[in-house]
Amino acid sequence: MNEFDLYLGPDDVRALSYAVNEAIRMWPGSPARPAEEQIVLQKLKMSLFAMSMELAIEERSEGEGPR
C-alpha cells in the first residue's frame, strides 16, 4: 500500500471536502461502483471534517471568525 504526504491550505480543504461530499451524495451504489469506494469516501469525509474543525478553531482564535 502506498502512502502520501499531502499539504493542503484552507481553501484546498474546503474544496476537497465539498468534492467528497458531492461524490457521496451522487454515489450510484454498487454494482455501478465498488462498494469499497463508499467506505473510502466516508473515511475521507471524516478526515476532511476534522481538518475543517481545526481551521474553524484556528480562525476563531486569530479573530477571523467563521467562513
C-alpha positions in Angstrom: 0.0 0.0 0.0 1.3 3.4 -0.9 1.1 6.4 1.4 1.5 10.0 0.5 2.0 13.2 2.4 -0.3 15.9 1.2 -0.1 19.6 2.1 -3.4 21.5 1.9 -4.2 25.1 2.6 -7.6 26.2 4.0 -9.2 26.7 0.6 -7.9 23.3 -0.6 -9.5 21.6 2.5 -12.8 23.3 1.8 -12.8 22.5 -1.9 -11.8 18.8 -1.4 -14.4 18.5 1.4 -17.1 19.8 -1.0 -16.0 17.4 -3.7 -16.0 14.4 -1.4 -19.5 15.3 0.0 -20.8 15.6 -3.6 -19.3 12.3 -4.5 -21.0 10.7 -1.6 -24.3 12.4 -2.5 -24.1 11.3 -6.1 -22.7 7.9 -5.5 -24.6 5.5 -7.7 -24.2 2.5 -5.5 -23.0 -1.0 -6.1 -22.5 -2.6 -8.6 -22.2 0.6 -10.7 -19.3 1.5 -8.4 -17.3 -0.8 -6.0 -18.9 -0.9 -2.5 -15.4 -0.2 -1.0 -15.4 3.2 -2.7 -18.2 4.4 -0.3 -16.1 3.3 2.7 -13.1 5.2 1.4 -15.3 8.3 0.7 -16.7 8.2 4.2 -13.2 8.0 5.7 -12.1 11.0 3.6 -15.2 12.9 4.7 -14.5 12.3 8.4 -10.8 13.4 7.9 -11.7 16.5 6.0 -14.4 17.4 8.6 -11.7 17.1 11.3 -9.5 19.4 9.3 -12.3 21.9 8.8 -13.0 22.0 12.5 -9.3 22.6 13.2 -9.4 25.5 10.7 -12.5 26.9 12.3 -10.9 26.9 15.8 -7.7 28.4 14.4 -9.5 31.1 12.5 -11.6 31.9 15.6 -8.5 32.2 17.8 -6.9 34.5 15.3 -10.1 36.7 15.3 -11.1 36.0 11.7 -14.4 34.4 12.6 -16.2 31.6 10.7 -16.1 31.4 6.9 
